[in-house]
Amino acid sequence: MAEGLRAVAEGDDLDSLMLDIGRRARAAARALALAPPQAKTAALHAAAAALRARAATILAANATDVAEAVARGTAGSFIDRLKLDPKRLEAVAVALQDVADLPDPVGRVLATWTRPNGLVFERVATPLGVIGVIFESRPNVTADAGALCLKSGNAAILRAGSESFRTSVEIAAALREGLRSAGLSEDAIQLVPTRDRAAVGMMLTGLDGAVDVIVPRGGKSLVARVQAEARVPVFAHLEGLCHVYVDRAADLDMAKAIVLNAKLRRTGVCGSAETLLVDRACAATHLAPLVTMLLDAGCAVRGDAETRAADPRVTAATPEDWTTEYLDAIIACRVVDGIAEAVDHIERHGSHHTDSIVTADAATAERFLNEVDSAIVLHNASTQFADGGEFGFGAEIGIATGRMHARGPVGVEQLTSFKYRVRGAGQTRP
């Protein structure tokens, strides 16, 4: 199937190809919206089985993608996002099964009420329609996005980055095999069969009304382009400028464990902490141990004067460091005068993605959770929990930091809208 997809791209007019993908997706979405929950569940379990059966082919394709990226001198954090191994591929298959076993979100009655005239109103969950997903290096997004769209009754048009193209083609083939085995249209999950960047622009225009929502997954330049050019709604975050604030009432051992995990578990994910804020009231006991721990673990620290005084290996932070998403083993650190200044710093420099407080003071924690206007706020937990799987969503199609419709991890429930069903007995309006 991978070779077939590339042949289509080379021999077809791109405009015609993309419009045909849109038409097919729209037709598939109408049918999928009415598909029984059992068929969608069966398709996803079959897709997981197909993924495992195709493991050798998928990993071989990924090895080629990774080798090309390394040869181009691609950054290590990017390679980490691109690379699959048997363990990671099995995690992708498990995620498909987890999404399959979630409650079906379509048709849920969200609210019901009866008016004095006897009319009965219901607000009912419905699919969004056709979702376009544009992503770069993460080939697992092919499976996550396809699965979440399918479970929520939406058709998916997936546009993989050139770096992960081979891997994504093979994963998409497994998803389509699952659809076919369950008697559902393979057009419900389509991977754009070309690396041509012009295909992105076509998706952003909506493919003649076929696309209802765009979800970008990638670097700042991709997301900025999508947000600037899209003619359809966008679920996205521009960058993950995540903070950990260590409060005066923080347990030092807990703070060390959380900060180390938040920064270094995986530096290339959007939930990786980029700034450490330490309350001046505990700086004498907490700052040096935290900074030294990070430095000893191989993380560069860029700090204010007090942070530099804690360890001579700290370099001076510039104003740009407070607004930089490093996606690398680098963290900015500064001392703040309590929670008020911490919240103010996050508001001025953060990206409304994910922020955490470490404290044993319940009142301070509640203030942080209430005042920090981010999609995800945590108390005594690592920012790396900013992941749909960790929320129990099975997977995520992305993290949304806007304030309309979806916010935080976008799972199956966030990929639905609603309509009103009104039942009467002959009522007319006076």
C-alpha positions as a Python dict, from the first residue, in 0.01 Angstrom:
ca = {
    (1, 'M'): (0, 0, 0),
    (2, 'A'): (287, 239, 73),
    (3, 'E'): (414, 222, -285),
    (4, 'G'): (62, 261, -420),
    (5, 'L'): (11, 581, -227),
    (6, 'R'): (333, 734, -358),
    (7, 'A'): (246, 638, -715),
    (8, 'V'): (-87, 815, -690),
    (9, 'A'): (84, 1131, -568),
    (10, 'E'): (338, 1131, -851),
    (11, 'G'): (90, 1066, -1130),
    (12, 'D'): (-198, 1287, -1027),
    (13, 'D'): (-272, 1656, -1036),
    (14, 'L'): (-236, 1775, -676),
    (15, 'D'): (-546, 1995, -679),
    (16, 'S'): (-762, 1712, -810),
    (17, 'L'): (-604, 1465, -570),
    (18, 'M'): (-668, 1678, -262),
    (19, 'L'): (-1024, 1768, -360),
    (20, 'D'): (-1097, 1400, -419),
    (21, 'I'): (-958, 1316, -74),
    (22, 'G'): (-1191, 1580, 71),
    (23, 'R'): (-1497, 1447, -112),
    (24, 'R'): (-1422, 1093, -4),
    (25, 'A'): (-1372, 1203, 355),
    (26, 'R'): (-1702, 1394, 358),
    (27, 'A'): (-1891, 1089, 228),
    (28, 'A'): (-1717, 863, 479),
    (29, 'A'): (-1795, 1103, 764),
    (30, 'R'): (-2168, 1093, 689),
    (31, 'A'): (-2167, 714, 701),
    (32, 'L'): (-1940, 693, 1004),
    (33, 'A'): (-2164, 927, 1205),
    (34, 'L'): (-2432, 658, 1186),
    (35, 'A'): (-2204, 357, 1237),
    (36, 'P'): (-2288, 137, 1536),
    (37, 'P'): (-2045, 162, 1828),
    (38, 'Q'): (-1957, -208, 1793),
    (39, 'A'): (-1826, -154, 1438),
    (40, 'K'): (-1596, 130, 1543),
    (41, 'T'): (-1468, -72, 1838),
    (42, 'A'): (-1406, -375, 1617),
    (43, 'A'): (-1222, -164, 1361),
    (44, 'L'): (-983, -28, 1621),
    (45, 'H'): (-909, -369, 1772),
    (46, 'A'): (-846, -502, 1421),
    (47, 'A'): (-619, -206, 1352),
    (48, 'A'): (-416, -284, 1665),
    (49, 'A'): (-378, -644, 1546),
    (50, 'A'): (-274, -525, 1199),
    (51, 'L'): (-20, -288, 1354),
    (52, 'R'): (141, -576, 1542),
    (53, 'A'): (136, -798, 1232),
    (54, 'R'): (306, -523, 1030),
    (55, 'A'): (560, -440, 1303),
    (56, 'A'): (867, -543, 1102),
    (57, 'T'): (758, -339, 801),
    (58, 'I'): (672, -34, 1012),
    (59, 'L'): (1000, -44, 1203),
    (60, 'A'): (1199, -85, 880),
    (61, 'A'): (1025, 220, 733),
    (62, 'N'): (1093, 411, 1052),
    (63, 'A'): (1461, 316, 1046),
    (64, 'T'): (1487, 468, 698),
    (65, 'D'): (1308, 785, 811),
    (66, 'V'): (1537, 817, 1113),
    (67, 'A'): (1853, 754, 908),
    (68, 'E'): (1757, 1030, 666),
    (69, 'A'): (1685, 1270, 951),
    (70, 'V'): (2020, 1193, 1117),
    (71, 'A'): (2202, 1242, 787),
    (72, 'R'): (2045, 1589, 759),
    (73, 'G'): (2184, 1679, 1102),
    (74, 'T'): (1843, 1691, 1267),
    (75, 'A'): (1836, 1778, 1638),
    (76, 'G'): (1836, 1495, 1887),
    (77, 'S'): (1505, 1599, 2042),
    (78, 'F'): (1345, 1578, 1696),
    (79, 'I'): (1497, 1233, 1637),
    (80, 'D'): (1355, 1118, 1971),
    (81, 'R'): (1005, 1218, 1861),
    (82, 'L'): (1052, 1047, 1526),
    (83, 'K'): (1201, 718, 1640),
    (84, 'L'): (1002, 402, 1701),
    (85, 'D'): (1126, 81, 1858),
    (86, 'P'): (936, -238, 1942),
    (87, 'K'): (837, -103, 2285),
    (88, 'R'): (709, 227, 2148),
    (89, 'L'): (524, 54, 1864),
    (90, 'E'): (356, -179, 2111),
    (91, 'A'): (250, 127, 2311),
    (92, 'V'): (86, 262, 1994),
    (93, 'A'): (-105, -66, 1952),
    (94, 'V'): (-214, -58, 2317),
    (95, 'A'): (-334, 300, 2271),
    (96, 'L'): (-552, 185, 1981),
    (97, 'Q'): (-707, -77, 2207),
    (98, 'D'): (-755, 176, 2486),
    (99, 'V'): (-939, 412, 2252),
    (100, 'A'): (-1146, 121, 2120),
    (101, 'D'): (-1265, 38, 2471),
    (102, 'L'): (-1366, 394, 2564),
    (103, 'P'): (-1739, 467, 2591),
    (104, 'D'): (-1877, 579, 2256),
    (105, 'P'): (-1918, 958, 2271),
    (106, 'V'): (-2168, 987, 1985),
    (107, 'G'): (-2534, 1006, 2076),
    (108, 'R'): (-2476, 1088, 2443),
    (109, 'V'): (-2765, 1288, 2586),
    (110, 'L'): (-2586, 1583, 2744),
    (111, 'A'): (-2896, 1751, 2887),
    (112, 'T'): (-3273, 1717, 2875),
    (113, 'W'): (-3557, 1941, 2988),
    (114, 'T'): (-3927, 2000, 2927),
    (115, 'R'): (-4080, 2341, 2861),
    (116, 'P'): (-4419, 2451, 3000),
    (117, 'N'): (-4573, 2399, 2656),
    (118, 'G'): (-4479, 2030, 2669),
    (119, 'L'): (-4187, 2040, 2423),
    (120, 'V'): (-3908, 1803, 2532),
    (121, 'F'): (-3554, 1924, 2454),
    (122, 'E'): (-3240, 1710, 2437),
    (123, 'R'): (-2884, 1821, 2373),
    (124, 'V'): (-2710, 1528, 2203),
    (125, 'A'): (-2341, 1473, 2117),
    (126, 'T'): (-2262, 1453, 1744),
    (127, 'P'): (-1938, 1417, 1545),
    (128, 'L'): (-1763, 1728, 1413),
    (129, 'G'): (-1739, 1583, 1061),
    (130, 'V'): (-1403, 1581, 882),
    (131, 'I'): (-1088, 1657, 1082),
    (132, 'G'): (-762, 1747, 912),
    (133, 'V'): (-450, 1668, 1113),
    (134, 'I'): (-118, 1817, 1002),
    (135, 'F'): (184, 1683, 1188),
    (136, 'E'): (559, 1664, 1159),
    (137, 'S'): (791, 1416, 1322),
    (138, 'R'): (571, 1200, 1544),
    (139, 'P'): (455, 896, 1345),
    (140, 'N'): (244, 776, 1640),
    (141, 'V'): (13, 1071, 1568),
    (142, 'T'): (-105, 877, 1262),
    (143, 'A'): (-249, 609, 1489),
    (144, 'D'): (-363, 836, 1772),
    (145, 'A'): (-540, 1084, 1545),
    (146, 'G'): (-693, 818, 1324),
    (147, 'A'): (-821, 622, 1624),
    (148, 'L'): (-969, 920, 1806),
    (149, 'C'): (-1142, 1048, 1494),
    (150, 'L'): (-1284, 705, 1419),
    (151, 'K'): (-1412, 648, 1773),
    (152, 'S'): (-1580, 989, 1774),
    (153, 'G'): (-1746, 928, 1437),
    (154, 'N'): (-1526, 1168, 1240),
    (155, 'A'): (-1339, 1110, 917),
    (156, 'A'): (-968, 1198, 929),
    (157, 'I'): (-740, 1347, 665),
    (158, 'L'): (-385, 1303, 792),
    (159, 'R'): (-91, 1495, 648),
    (160, 'A'): (238, 1358, 779),
    (161, 'G'): (563, 1551, 773),
    (162, 'S'): (822, 1449, 517),
    (163, 'E'): (1045, 1325, 801),
    (164, 'S'): (794, 1063, 916),
    (165, 'F'): (626, 996, 581),
    (166, 'R'): (732, 633, 527),
    (167, 'T'): (644, 531, 882),
    (168, 'S'): (311, 710, 872),
    (169, 'V'): (214, 546, 542),
    (170, 'E'): (267, 200, 694),
    (171, 'I'): (75, 284, 1012),
    (172, 'A'): (-212, 429, 808),
    (173, 'A'): (-226, 105, 611),
    (174, 'A'): (-287, -85, 936),
    (175, 'L'): (-567, 154, 1034),
    (176, 'R'): (-734, 114, 695),
    (177, 'E'): (-705, -262, 726),
    (178, 'G'): (-895, -235, 1054),
    (179, 'L'): (-1169, -29, 890),
    (180, 'R'): (-1199, -276, 606),
    (181, 'S'): (-1225, -576, 838),
    (182, 'A'): (-1511, -409, 1028),
    (183, 'G'): (-1704, -324, 713),
    (184, 'L'): (-1640, 50, 739),
    (185, 'S'): (-1518, 278, 461),
    (186, 'E'): (-1141, 300, 430),
    (187, 'D'): (-1193, 662, 332),
    (188, 'A'): (-1269, 737, 698),
    (189, 'I'): (-890, 754, 752),
    (190, 'Q'): (-686, 891, 463),
    (191, 'L'): (-319, 981, 466),
    (192, 'V'): (-227, 1253, 217),
    (193, 'P'): (-6, 1054, -25),
    (194, 'T'): (251, 1321, -97),
    (195, 'R'): (527, 1517, 72),
    (196, 'D'): (440, 1826, -134),
    (197, 'R'): (402, 2118, 109),
    (198, 'A'): (133, 2267, -114),
    (199, 'A'): (-103, 2001, 20),
    (200, 'V'): (-91, 2175, 359),
    (201, 'G'): (-214, 2501, 212),
    (202, 'M'): (-499, 2321, 39),
    (203, 'M'): (-608, 2161, 363),
    (204, 'L'): (-601, 2499, 536),
    (205, 'T'): (-851, 2636, 283),
    (206, 'G'): (-1089, 2354, 377),
    (207, 'L'): (-1081, 2151, 53),
    (208, 'D'): (-1392, 2314, -90),
    (209, 'G'): (-1584, 2287, 235),
    (210, 'A'): (-1489, 1928, 313),
    (211, 'V'): (-1276, 1997, 623),
    (212, 'D'): (-1447, 2109, 945),
    (213, 'V'): (-1150, 2139, 1185),
    (214, 'I'): (-771, 2149, 1152),
    (215, 'V'): (-537, 2015, 1421),
    (216, 'P'): (-165, 2096, 1382),
    (217, 'R'): (91, 1886, 1568),
    (218, 'G'): (443, 2015, 1530),
    (219, 'G'): (683, 2299, 1584),
    (220, 'K'): (611, 2665, 1637),
    (221, 'S'): (649, 2756, 1269),
    (222, 'L'): (396, 2496, 1156),
    (223, 'V'): (140, 2590, 1419),
    (224, 'A'): (187, 2962, 1351),
    (225, 'R'): (130, 2905, 981),
    (226, 'V'): (-183, 2700, 1043),
    (227, 'Q'): (-327, 2958, 1281),
    (228, 'A'): (-250, 3240, 1038),
    (229, 'E'): (-374, 3076, 718),
    (230, 'A'): (-652, 2837, 817),
    (231, 'R'): (-1000, 2917, 690),
    (232, 'V'): (-1156, 2660, 922),
    (233, 'P'): (-1145, 2633, 1304),
    (234, 'V'): (-814, 2521, 1458),
    (235, 'F'): (-742, 2319, 1774),
    (236, 'A'): (-380, 2393, 1863),
    (237, 'H'): (-113, 2520, 2096),
    (238, 'L'): (168, 2737, 1966),
    (239, 'E'): (428, 2620, 2216),
    (240, 'G'): (458, 2448, 2553),
    (241, 'L'): (617, 2703, 2785),
    (242, 'C'): (556, 2496, 3097),
    (243, 'H'): (656, 2602, 3450),
    (244, 'V'): (719, 2433, 3783),
    (245, 'Y'): (681, 2662, 4085),
    (246, 'V'): (843, 2537, 4406),
    (247, 'D'): (659, 2705, 4692),
    (248, 'R'): (795, 2785, 5038),
    (249, 'A'): (594, 2491, 5176),
    (250, 'A'): (733, 2239, 4927),
    (251, 'D'): (889, 1916, 5046),
    (252, 'L'): (1241, 1924, 4903),
    (253, 'D'): (1260, 1556, 4810),
    (254, 'M'): (924, 1577, 4634),
    (255, 'A'): (1028, 1896, 4456),
    (256, 'K'): (1350, 1735, 4333),
    (257, 'A'): (1167, 1430, 4198),
    (258, 'I'): (901, 1640, 4023),
    (259, 'V'): (1142, 1893, 3873),
    (260, 'L'): (1379, 1623, 3745),
    (261, 'N'): (1092, 1431, 3583),
    (262, 'A'): (920, 1742, 3448),
    (263, 'K'): (1236, 1857, 3271),
    (264, 'L'): (1429, 1544, 3176),
    (265, 'R'): (1191, 1247, 3141),
    (266, 'R'): (1152, 1344, 2774),
    (267, 'T'): (1283, 1687, 2685),
    (268, 'G'): (1124, 1694, 2340),
    (269, 'V'): (759, 1672, 2444),
    (270, 'C'): (536, 1977, 2482),
    (271, 'G'): (478, 1901, 2852),
    (272, 'S'): (847, 1929, 2937),
    (273, 'A'): (913, 2204, 3193),
    (274, 'E'): (1105, 2498, 3048),
    (275, 'T'): (1117, 2728, 3353),
    (276, 'L'): (1171, 2660, 3723),
    (277, 'L'): (1042, 2920, 3969),
    (278, 'V'): (1155, 2899, 4333),
    (279, 'D'): (996, 3092, 4619),
    (280, 'R'): (1248, 3325, 4782),
    (281, 'A'): (1120, 3209, 5122),
    (282, 'C'): (1269, 2862, 5064),
    (283, 'A'): (1556, 2952, 4831),
    (284, 'A'): (1816, 2911, 5105),
    (285, 'T'): (1727, 2543, 5148),
    (286, 'H'): (1575, 2445, 4811),
    (287, 'L'): (1741, 2642, 4530),
    (288, 'A'): (2095, 2499, 4536),
    (289, 'P'): (1986, 2133, 4568),
    (290, 'L'): (1743, 2172, 4277),
    (291, 'V'): (1990, 2351, 4052),
    (292, 'T'): (2279, 2118, 4134),
    (293, 'M'): (2059, 1815, 4072),
    (294, 'L'): (1967, 1942, 3725),
    (295, 'L'): (2324, 2030, 3634),
    (296, 'D'): (2456, 1694, 3755),
    (297, 'A'): (2192, 1522, 3542),
    (298, 'G'): (2323, 1697, 3231),
    (299, 'C'): (2072, 1981, 3212),
    (300, 'A'): (2201, 2331, 3139),
    (301, 'V'): (2059, 2596, 3371),
    (302, 'R'): (2016, 2961, 3274),
    (303, 'G'): (1932, 3171, 3574),
    (304, 'D'): (1897, 3506, 3745),
    (305, 'A'): (2163, 3639, 3984),
    (306, 'E'): (2042, 3432, 4280),
    (307, 'T'): (2037, 3115, 4075),
    (308, 'R'): (2389, 3182, 3943),
    (309, 'A'): (2508, 3228, 4300),
    (310, 'A'): (2376, 2880, 4387),
    (311, 'D'): (2613, 2704, 4144),
    (312, 'P'): (2896, 2849, 3931),
    (313, 'R'): (2793, 2630, 3636),
    (314, 'V'): (2471, 2831, 3589),
    (315, 'T'): (2484, 3078, 3298),
    (316, 'A'): (2306, 3413, 3291),
    (317, 'A'): (1948, 3408, 3166),
    (318, 'T'): (1849, 3661, 2899),
    (319, 'P'): (1497, 3802, 2860),
    (320, 'E'): (1444, 3555, 2573),
    (321, 'D'): (1505, 3258, 2804),
    (322, 'W'): (1177, 3321, 2986),
    (323, 'T'): (986, 3279, 2659),
    (324, 'T'): (1184, 2998, 2497),
    (325, 'E'): (1053, 2645, 2446),
    (326, 'Y'): (1386, 2463, 2451),
    (327, 'L'): (1264, 2106, 2388),
    (328, 'D'): (1612, 2016, 2506),
    (329, 'A'): (1809, 1960, 2827),
    (330, 'I'): (1801, 2331, 2914),
    (331, 'I'): (1592, 2509, 3177),
    (332, 'A'): (1554, 2870, 3286),
    (333, 'C'): (1539, 2938, 3660),
    (334, 'R'): (1456, 3239, 3872),
    (335, 'V'): (1366, 3322, 4232),
    (336, 'V'): (1027, 3488, 4289),
    (337, 'D'): (862, 3659, 4583),
    (338, 'G'): (593, 3404, 4656),
    (339, 'I'): (291, 3282, 4467),
    (340, 'A'): (175, 3622, 4347),
    (341, 'E'): (496, 3684, 4154),
    (342, 'A'): (501, 3323, 4032),
    (343, 'V'): (149, 3353, 3888),
    (344, 'D'): (238, 3690, 3734),
    (345, 'H'): (551, 3544, 3570),
    (346, 'I'): (351, 3253, 3424),
    (347, 'E'): (84, 3490, 3293),
    (348, 'R'): (339, 3718, 3126),
    (349, 'H'): (574, 3455, 2986),
    (350, 'G'): (378, 3129, 2966),
    (351, 'S'): (178, 2981, 2681),
    (352, 'H'): (-129, 2866, 2879),
    (353, 'H'): (-27, 2502, 2829),
    (354, 'T'): (73, 2323, 3152),
    (355, 'D'): (201, 2457, 3483),
    (356, 'S'): (262, 2292, 3820),
    (357, 'I'): (302, 2395, 4184),
    (358, 'V'): (489, 2193, 4445),
    (359, 'T'): (362, 2272, 4795),
    (360, 'A'): (225, 2115, 5111),
    (361, 'D'): (2, 2418, 5169),
    (362, 'A'): (-347, 2333, 5045),
    (363, 'A'): (-464, 2695, 5037),
    (364, 'T'): (-167, 2804, 4828),
    (365, 'A'): (-221, 2511, 4594),
    (366, 'E'): (-585, 2605, 4542),
    (367, 'R'): (-489, 2963, 4471),
    (368, 'F'): (-242, 2847, 4206),
    (369, 'L'): (-494, 2609, 4049),
    (370, 'N'): (-756, 2885, 4036),
    (371, 'E'): (-540, 3177, 3924),
    (372, 'V'): (-310, 3021, 3664),
    (373, 'D'): (-499, 3039, 3335),
    (374, 'S'): (-352, 2736, 3163),
    (375, 'A'): (-519, 2441, 2996),
    (376, 'I'): (-364, 2209, 3255),
    (377, 'V'): (-264, 2307, 3609),
    (378, 'L'): (-119, 2054, 3852),
    (379, 'H'): (-46, 2030, 4224),
    (380, 'N'): (244, 1813, 4336),
    (381, 'A'): (278, 1639, 4000),
    (382, 'S'): (506, 1655, 3696),
    (383, 'T'): (410, 1862, 3394),
    (384, 'Q'): (484, 1554, 3183),
    (385, 'F'): (136, 1428, 3271),
    (386, 'A'): (15, 1664, 2995),
    (387, 'D'): (-83, 1368, 2780),
    (388, 'G'): (-422, 1234, 2680),
    (389, 'G'): (-329, 878, 2776),
    (390, 'E'): (-247, 992, 3129),
    (391, 'F'): (-589, 1160, 3149),
    (392, 'G'): (-759, 830, 3067),
    (393, 'F'): (-846, 946, 2714),
    (394, 'G'): (-664, 651, 2555),
    (395, 'A'): (-467, 896, 2340),
    (396, 'E'): (-489, 1255, 2226),
    (397, 'I'): (-506, 1429, 1893),
    (398, 'G'): (-324, 1726, 2044),
    (399, 'I'): (-324, 1975, 2330),
    (400, 'A'): (-550, 2277, 2282),
    (401, 'T'): (-466, 2598, 2466),
    (402, 'G'): (-745, 2813, 2328),
    (403, 'R'): (-1062, 2889, 2518),
    (404, 'M'): (-1323, 2783, 2263),
    (405, 'H'): (-1473, 2434, 2254),
    (406, 'A'): (-1173, 2214, 2338),
    (407, 'R'): (-899, 2282, 2595),
    (408, 'G'): (-619, 2058, 2717),
    (409, 'P'): (-579, 1708, 2573),
    (410, 'V'): (-820, 1665, 2282),
    (411, 'G'): (-977, 1320, 2309),
    (412, 'V'): (-1293, 1161, 2178),
    (413, 'E'): (-1533, 1377, 2378),
    (414, 'Q'): (-1360, 1696, 2262),
    (415, 'L'): (-1400, 1579, 1900),
    (416, 'T'): (-1778, 1599, 1924),
    (417, 'S'): (-2020, 1887, 1898),
    (418, 'F'): (-2392, 1865, 1970),
    (419, 'K'): (-2734, 1923, 1826),
    (420, 'Y'): (-3078, 1968, 1981),
    (421, 'R'): (-3353, 1713, 1942),
    (422, 'V'): (-3697, 1855, 2019),
    (423, 'R'): (-4002, 1632, 2057),
    (424, 'G'): (-4354, 1768, 2051),
    (425, 'A'): (-4718, 1662, 2032),
    (426, 'G'): (-4849, 1907, 1777),
    (427, 'Q'): (-4742, 2233, 1943),
    (428, 'T'): (-4748, 2552, 1736),
    (429, 'R'): (-4600, 2883, 1837),
    (430, 'P'): (-4855, 3159, 1921),
}
